[in-house]
Amino acid sequence: MKNFFLLSVLLLYIDCSGQDNLPRRAYWGVEYKDADGGGVQLTSVAKDYGFGKSELKANDIIISIGNSEIKKRSDLRVALGGKNEGDQLSIRYRREGKVRTATLTATPFPYEKVDGIDFEYGSFKTSAGDHLRTIVSKPENVYNRLPAILFVQWLSCDAIDVHPRYKDGNMQLIHDLSKAGYLVMRTEKPGVGDSQGRDCGSYGFNEELKVHQEALEILRRRSDVDIDNIVLFGSSIGGTMAPILAQGQSLKGLIVTGCYYKTWYEHMLEIERRISFLSGDTPAETNNKMRLWSKFYSYYLNDKMTPGEILEKYPEFEEVWEGAPAHQYGRPVSFYMEANDHNVPAYWDQLNVPALVVYGEYDYIMSRQDHQMIVNALNRKQKGLGRFLEIAGADHGLTVYEDQQAAFDSFSPEYDQTLTKEVLAWLKKL
């Protein structure tokens, strides 16, 4: 177990030279909706970014970009996706009944700016050849060695940059930790944000583990890091990856939030039950769905059949499965098969470092029981090794809601500073 993810000789050849040569991803500065009669209507246009700089305005209706007709929002997302600063697009739009043309020039996604924090945008090339963006945040104008934290992010292929209009609980916590004296490093997934390489949607669970392992090695090499004081901070599936990454490593501790401990198969049954309830199904309807889900996920995760293969052989599962034949949540189904193969409790059993296990009261994605099981297992080995911390009203992303239904239905920018205070207090005791 300890040798499962030992660093390979290839790590000696990781290229850390790409510090400034990754182009910045585009930011268009618009919000939009499907227009009556076809096309996409702009509902909000920021004047200092792509569309606004090309003098488009709210209520303009986009009808084509380049050679691509824009009929609905997904068409516009595809047409604007994958672009970098300086890229140009020809656009046709309708304003007050008249068709007009313009040239869009992509403006850069804003860099993070927070009072009291220095941000460093760097990059490195992995042993697999992907060129990945890194973001390091640390207290402003501090140059001595600092305690360091490696952030291991969530499942989805979403960027780790903070969006200028939206807040995320993980990022708020990262900023607070940086202000408080910690160097925090984030690594973008391949093909996401500024990163280049294979599409994140094709990456496997074990491949992603290796990326984070290589990022940990990059962190250790920094001259401003206290190598005897490094903590892993794993969010969502990153919280389950954290104890795997910790095998054979010298670490000060682990922070995990919104993760799972049982098998991925059990997790999927639990989340499908919660989603059924929160979507308004009656208890009887949920019960019927769970009978199908239990068989479906067993074929999928235990027998390693793709959803497409399952539906071809057992069409009755079309009643519950609405996803793609070989993808789920934007990742290949092989990702989840690999995740299910890992014996997560066995990794936790190998660790003898303190762990802070954080759970949001209204997290509908992961279960409270899994977090308690981690803490119970750690404390059976050594009293006080694990600490369970529940944040009142918080969801999976650590922002606060009035109840679990609201966490399922809506978005909240509110963050409870209690979490920051508790994490900092725990870190100081390490």
C-alpha positions as CSV (number, residue, x, y, z in Angstrom):
1,M,0.0,0.0,0.0
2,K,2.8,2.4,1.0
3,N,4.5,1.9,-2.4
4,F,1.4,2.3,-4.6
5,F,2.1,5.8,-5.6
6,L,5.9,6.2,-5.0
7,L,7.4,8.9,-7.2
8,S,8.7,7.4,-10.4
9,V,12.1,8.3,-12.0
10,L,10.1,10.4,-14.4
11,L,9.5,13.0,-11.8
12,L,13.2,13.9,-12.1
13,Y,12.4,15.2,-15.6
14,I,9.3,17.3,-14.8
15,D,9.8,20.6,-16.6
16,C,9.3,23.5,-14.3
17,S,10.5,26.1,-16.8
18,G,7.1,27.1,-18.2
19,Q,6.5,29.9,-15.7
20,D,5.3,32.6,-18.0
21,N,4.5,31.0,-21.4
22,L,1.0,29.8,-20.9
23,P,-1.5,32.1,-22.6
24,R,-4.3,33.5,-20.4
25,R,-7.7,32.0,-21.0
26,A,-10.4,34.3,-22.4
27,Y,-13.0,36.1,-20.4
28,W,-15.9,37.5,-22.4
29,G,-17.8,39.4,-19.7
30,V,-21.3,38.4,-20.7
31,E,-24.4,36.7,-19.4
32,Y,-27.0,35.4,-21.8
33,K,-30.2,33.4,-22.3
34,D,-32.0,31.7,-25.2
35,A,-33.8,34.3,-27.4
36,D,-37.4,34.0,-28.5
37,G,-37.4,32.8,-32.1
38,G,-33.8,31.5,-32.0
39,G,-30.4,32.9,-31.3
40,V,-28.9,34.0,-27.9
41,Q,-29.8,37.2,-26.2
42,L,-27.2,39.0,-24.1
43,T,-28.6,39.9,-20.7
44,S,-25.5,41.6,-19.2
45,V,-22.4,43.0,-20.9
46,A,-19.3,44.2,-19.0
47,K,-17.8,47.1,-20.9
48,D,-14.2,46.3,-20.2
49,Y,-14.2,42.8,-21.7
50,G,-14.6,41.0,-25.0
51,F,-18.2,41.7,-26.0
52,G,-18.3,45.1,-24.4
53,K,-15.1,46.3,-26.0
54,S,-16.7,45.4,-29.3
55,E,-19.6,47.7,-28.4
56,L,-22.2,45.0,-28.1
57,K,-24.9,45.7,-25.5
58,A,-27.5,44.0,-23.4
59,N,-30.5,42.7,-25.5
60,D,-28.4,42.2,-28.6
61,I,-29.1,38.7,-30.1
62,I,-26.2,36.6,-31.3
63,I,-27.0,34.7,-34.5
64,S,-23.6,33.4,-35.6
65,I,-19.9,33.3,-34.7
66,G,-17.5,32.5,-37.5
67,N,-19.1,29.8,-39.6
68,S,-21.2,28.5,-36.7
69,E,-24.9,29.3,-36.4
70,I,-25.9,30.2,-32.8
71,K,-29.4,28.8,-32.0
72,K,-29.1,28.3,-28.3
73,R,-26.9,28.9,-25.3
74,S,-24.9,25.7,-25.7
75,D,-24.0,26.8,-29.2
76,L,-22.5,30.0,-27.8
77,R,-20.7,28.3,-25.0
78,V,-19.0,26.0,-27.6
79,A,-18.2,28.8,-29.9
80,L,-16.5,30.9,-27.2
81,G,-14.8,27.9,-25.4
82,G,-11.1,27.2,-25.6
83,K,-10.1,30.7,-26.6
84,N,-7.2,32.7,-25.2
85,E,-6.3,36.3,-24.8
86,G,-6.0,38.0,-28.2
87,D,-8.0,35.4,-30.2
88,Q,-10.4,37.1,-32.6
89,L,-13.9,35.9,-33.8
90,S,-16.3,37.3,-36.4
91,I,-19.8,37.7,-35.1
92,R,-23.2,38.5,-36.5
93,Y,-25.9,39.8,-34.2
94,R,-29.3,41.4,-34.3
95,R,-30.1,44.8,-32.7
96,E,-33.6,46.3,-33.0
97,G,-34.4,44.1,-36.0
98,K,-31.2,44.9,-38.0
99,V,-28.4,42.4,-38.5
100,R,-24.9,43.8,-37.7
101,T,-21.4,42.4,-37.7
102,A,-18.4,42.9,-35.4
103,T,-15.0,41.4,-34.6
104,L,-14.7,40.1,-31.0
105,T,-11.2,40.1,-29.5
106,A,-10.8,37.9,-26.5
107,T,-9.7,39.7,-23.3
108,P,-7.8,37.9,-20.5
109,F,-9.6,36.3,-17.6
110,P,-8.9,38.6,-14.6
111,Y,-6.1,37.6,-12.3
112,E,-6.9,37.2,-8.7
113,K,-6.4,40.3,-6.5
114,V,-6.9,40.2,-2.8
115,D,-5.5,42.8,-0.3
116,G,-2.7,41.3,1.7
117,I,-2.0,38.4,-0.7
118,D,0.7,38.0,-3.3
119,F,-0.4,35.7,-6.2
120,E,2.1,33.9,-8.5
121,Y,0.8,32.4,-11.8
122,G,3.2,29.7,-12.8
123,S,3.1,26.3,-14.6
124,F,4.8,23.0,-15.0
125,K,4.9,20.2,-17.5
126,T,3.9,16.8,-16.2
127,S,5.7,13.5,-16.9
128,A,2.7,12.8,-19.3
129,G,3.5,16.0,-21.2
130,D,0.6,18.2,-20.1
131,H,1.4,21.8,-19.4
132,L,-0.5,22.8,-16.3
133,R,-1.3,26.2,-14.7
134,T,-0.4,26.6,-11.0
135,I,-1.5,29.4,-8.7
136,V,0.4,30.1,-5.5
137,S,-1.0,32.5,-2.9
138,K,0.9,33.7,0.1
139,P,1.0,36.7,2.5
140,E,2.1,39.9,0.8
141,N,5.8,40.9,0.9
142,V,6.9,37.8,2.8
143,Y,9.9,36.0,1.4
144,N,11.0,33.5,4.1
145,R,10.1,29.9,4.2
146,L,6.4,29.4,5.0
147,P,4.2,26.5,6.0
148,A,2.6,25.2,2.9
149,I,-0.7,23.7,1.8
150,L,-1.4,21.8,-1.5
151,F,-5.0,22.1,-2.6
152,V,-6.4,19.0,-4.2
153,Q,-9.6,20.0,-6.0
154,W,-13.0,18.6,-6.9
155,L,-14.3,16.2,-9.5
156,S,-15.6,18.5,-12.2
157,C,-13.5,20.1,-15.0
158,D,-14.0,23.6,-13.6
159,A,-11.2,26.1,-13.4
160,I,-9.6,26.9,-10.0
161,D,-9.4,30.6,-10.8
162,V,-11.8,32.7,-8.7
163,H,-14.5,34.1,-11.0
164,P,-14.7,37.9,-10.6
165,R,-18.5,37.7,-10.1
166,Y,-18.9,34.6,-8.0
167,K,-17.5,33.3,-4.7
168,D,-16.6,29.8,-3.7
169,G,-16.1,28.6,-0.1
170,N,-12.9,26.7,-0.9
171,M,-11.3,29.8,-2.5
172,Q,-12.4,32.0,0.4
173,L,-10.7,29.6,2.8
174,I,-7.6,29.5,0.6
175,H,-7.4,33.3,0.6
176,D,-7.9,33.4,4.4
177,L,-5.1,30.9,4.9
178,S,-2.8,32.8,2.7
179,K,-3.4,36.0,4.6
180,A,-2.8,34.2,7.8
181,G,0.8,33.1,6.8
182,Y,0.4,30.0,4.7
183,L,1.6,29.4,1.1
184,V,-1.2,27.7,-0.8
185,M,-0.7,26.0,-4.2
186,R,-3.4,25.1,-6.6
187,T,-2.9,23.1,-9.8
188,E,-5.3,23.4,-12.8
189,K,-6.5,20.2,-14.4
190,P,-5.2,19.3,-17.9
191,G,-7.1,21.1,-20.6
192,V,-8.9,23.4,-18.2
193,G,-8.5,27.2,-17.8
194,D,-5.0,28.1,-18.9
195,S,-3.7,24.6,-18.9
196,Q,-2.8,22.7,-22.0
197,G,-2.8,19.0,-22.8
198,R,-5.3,16.3,-23.0
199,D,-9.0,17.1,-22.3
200,C,-9.8,16.8,-18.6
201,G,-12.9,14.8,-19.7
202,S,-10.6,12.0,-20.8
203,Y,-8.5,11.8,-17.7
204,G,-8.7,8.8,-15.4
205,F,-8.8,8.7,-11.6
206,N,-5.3,7.3,-11.3
207,E,-3.9,9.7,-13.9
208,E,-5.2,12.6,-11.9
209,L,-3.7,11.2,-8.7
210,K,-0.3,11.3,-10.4
211,V,-0.8,14.9,-11.5
212,H,-1.4,15.9,-7.9
213,Q,1.6,13.8,-6.7
214,E,3.8,15.6,-9.2
215,A,2.4,18.9,-8.0
216,L,3.3,18.0,-4.4
217,E,6.9,17.4,-5.5
218,I,6.9,20.8,-7.3
219,L,5.7,22.4,-4.0
220,R,8.5,20.7,-2.0
221,R,11.1,22.1,-4.4
222,R,10.2,25.7,-3.7
223,S,12.7,27.8,-1.8
224,D,10.0,29.6,0.1
225,V,8.4,26.4,1.5
226,D,9.1,24.9,4.9
227,I,9.3,21.2,3.7
228,D,8.7,20.0,7.3
229,N,5.4,21.8,7.5
230,I,3.2,20.7,4.5
231,V,-0.5,20.0,4.7
232,L,-2.8,18.5,2.1
233,F,-6.2,20.1,1.7
234,G,-8.6,18.0,-0.3
235,S,-12.0,19.1,-1.4
236,S,-14.8,16.8,-2.6
237,I,-13.2,13.8,-4.5
238,G,-9.9,15.6,-3.7
239,G,-10.6,14.8,-0.1
240,T,-10.7,11.1,-0.9
241,M,-7.5,11.4,-3.0
242,A,-5.7,13.2,-0.2
243,P,-5.0,10.0,2.0
244,I,-3.9,8.2,-1.2
245,L,-1.5,10.9,-2.1
246,A,-0.2,11.0,1.5
247,Q,1.1,7.4,1.3
248,G,4.8,7.4,2.0
249,Q,4.9,11.2,2.3
250,S,6.2,13.3,5.2
251,L,3.3,15.6,6.0
252,K,2.1,17.7,8.9
253,G,-1.5,16.8,8.5
254,L,-4.6,16.6,6.2
255,I,-7.7,18.7,5.8
256,V,-10.6,17.1,3.9
257,T,-14.0,18.4,3.1
258,G,-17.1,16.9,1.4
259,C,-15.4,13.5,0.6
260,Y,-16.4,9.9,0.7
261,Y,-15.0,6.9,2.7
262,K,-17.1,4.0,1.6
263,T,-16.9,2.6,-1.9
264,W,-17.8,4.8,-4.8
265,Y,-20.6,2.3,-5.5
266,E,-22.2,3.0,-2.1
267,H,-21.7,6.7,-2.6
268,M,-23.6,6.7,-5.9
269,L,-26.5,4.9,-4.3
270,E,-26.6,7.4,-1.5
271,I,-26.5,10.5,-3.7
272,E,-29.1,9.1,-6.1
273,R,-31.5,8.7,-3.1
274,R,-30.8,12.2,-1.9
275,I,-31.3,13.7,-5.4
276,S,-34.5,11.8,-5.9
277,F,-35.9,13.2,-2.6
278,L,-34.7,16.8,-3.3
279,S,-36.1,16.6,-6.8
280,G,-39.6,16.0,-5.4
281,D,-40.1,12.3,-5.9
282,T,-42.4,10.6,-3.4
283,P,-40.9,8.0,-1.1
284,A,-42.5,5.2,-3.1
285,E,-41.0,6.7,-6.4
286,T,-37.6,6.9,-4.8
287,N,-37.8,3.3,-3.6
288,N,-38.6,2.1,-7.1
289,K,-35.7,4.1,-8.5
290,M,-33.3,2.7,-6.0
291,R,-34.1,-0.8,-7.0
292,L,-33.0,0.1,-10.5
293,W,-30.1,2.2,-9.4
294,S,-28.7,-0.6,-7.2
295,K,-28.6,-3.0,-10.1
296,F,-27.4,-0.4,-12.6
297,Y,-24.5,0.8,-10.6
298,S,-23.4,-2.8,-9.8
299,Y,-23.2,-3.6,-13.5
300,Y,-21.4,-0.3,-14.1
301,L,-18.9,0.0,-11.2
302,N,-18.5,-3.6,-10.0
303,D,-18.8,-5.5,-13.3
304,K,-17.3,-2.5,-15.3
305,M,-19.9,-2.3,-18.0
306,T,-20.3,1.1,-19.6
307,P,-23.8,2.7,-19.4
308,G,-24.1,2.2,-23.1
309,E,-23.5,-1.5,-22.8
310,I,-25.9,-1.8,-19.9
311,L,-28.7,0.0,-21.7
312,E,-28.2,-2.1,-24.8
313,K,-28.5,-5.3,-22.8
314,Y,-31.1,-4.0,-20.2
315,P,-33.2,-1.2,-21.7
316,E,-35.3,-1.0,-18.5
317,F,-32.5,1.2,-17.0
318,E,-33.4,4.0,-19.4
319,E,-36.0,4.9,-16.8
320,V,-33.2,6.2,-14.5
321,W,-30.1,6.8,-16.6
322,E,-30.1,10.1,-18.5
323,G,-26.3,10.4,-19.1
324,A,-24.0,9.6,-22.0
325,P,-23.0,6.1,-23.0
326,A,-19.4,6.4,-21.7
327,H,-19.3,9.6,-19.6
328,Q,-20.8,10.8,-16.3
329,Y,-20.5,14.3,-14.8
330,G,-18.1,15.2,-17.6
331,R,-15.6,12.4,-16.9
332,P,-15.1,9.0,-18.5
333,V,-16.8,6.2,-16.8
334,S,-13.4,4.5,-16.4
335,F,-12.6,7.3,-13.9
336,Y,-15.3,6.0,-11.6
337,M,-14.5,2.4,-12.1
338,E,-10.9,3.2,-11.0
339,A,-12.2,5.2,-8.0
340,N,-14.4,2.3,-7.0
341,D,-11.4,-0.1,-7.1
342,H,-9.6,1.9,-4.4
343,N,-10.0,0.7,-0.8
344,V,-10.2,4.2,0.8
345,P,-10.3,3.0,4.4
346,A,-7.0,1.1,3.8
347,Y,-5.3,4.3,2.9
348,W,-6.6,6.1,6.0
349,D,-5.4,3.1,8.1
350,Q,-1.8,3.7,6.9
351,L,-1.7,7.3,8.1
352,N,-0.5,8.6,11.5
353,V,-0.9,12.3,11.0
354,P,-3.7,14.5,12.3
355,A,-6.7,15.1,10.1
356,L,-9.4,17.7,10.2
357,V,-12.5,16.3,8.6
358,V,-15.0,19.1,7.6
359,Y,-18.6,18.5,6.6
360,G,-21.2,21.0,5.6
361,E,-24.5,20.5,7.3
362,Y,-26.5,20.8,4.0
363,D,-24.1,18.9,1.7
364,Y,-26.4,16.8,-0.4
365,I,-23.6,15.3,-2.5
366,M,-21.6,13.5,0.2
367,S,-22.8,11.9,3.4
368,R,-22.2,13.0,7.0
369,Q,-21.6,9.3,8.0
370,D,-18.6,9.0,5.8
371,H,-16.9,11.9,7.5
372,Q,-17.6,10.5,10.9
373,M,-16.3,7.1,9.9
374,I,-13.0,8.6,8.9
375,V,-12.7,10.4,12.3
376,N,-13.7,7.3,14.2
377,A,-11.2,5.1,12.4
378,L,-8.4,7.6,13.1
379,N,-9.3,8.0,16.7
380,R,-9.4,4.2,17.2
381,K,-5.7,4.2,16.3
382,Q,-4.8,7.2,18.4
383,K,-7.1,9.4,20.5
384,G,-7.3,12.9,19.0
385,L,-5.8,12.0,15.6
386,G,-9.0,12.9,13.8
387,R,-11.3,15.8,14.4
388,F,-14.8,16.2,13.0
389,L,-16.0,19.7,12.2
390,E,-19.5,20.4,10.9
391,I,-20.2,23.8,9.5
392,A,-23.8,24.9,10.2
393,G,-25.8,25.6,7.0
394,A,-22.9,24.9,4.7
395,D,-23.3,23.0,1.4
396,H,-20.7,20.9,-0.5
397,G,-18.9,24.1,-1.7
398,L,-18.8,25.5,1.8
399,T,-21.2,28.4,1.3
400,V,-24.2,28.8,3.5
401,Y,-28.0,28.2,2.9
402,E,-31.2,28.1,5.0
403,D,-31.8,24.4,4.4
404,Q,-30.7,21.5,2.2
405,Q,-33.4,22.1,-0.3
406,A,-32.1,25.6,-0.9
407,A,-28.6,24.2,-1.2
408,F,-29.9,21.9,-3.9
409,D,-31.9,24.5,-5.8
410,S,-29.9,27.7,-5.7
411,F,-26.5,29.5,-5.4
412,S,-25.3,31.3,-2.3
413,P,-22.2,33.6,-2.1
414,E,-22.3,33.6,1.7
415,Y,-19.3,32.1,3.5
416,D,-19.2,31.4,7.3
417,Q,-15.9,32.7,8.7
418,T,-16.3,30.1,11.5
419,L,-14.6,27.7,9.2
420,T,-11.6,29.8,8.7
421,K,-11.2,30.4,12.4
422,E,-11.5,26.6,13.2
423,V,-9.1,25.6,10.5
424,L,-6.5,28.2,11.6
425,A,-6.8,27.1,15.2
426,W,-6.3,23.4,14.2
427,L,-3.3,24.3,12.0
428,K,-1.6,26.1,14.9
429,K,-1.8,23.1,17.1
430,L,0.1,20.8,14.6
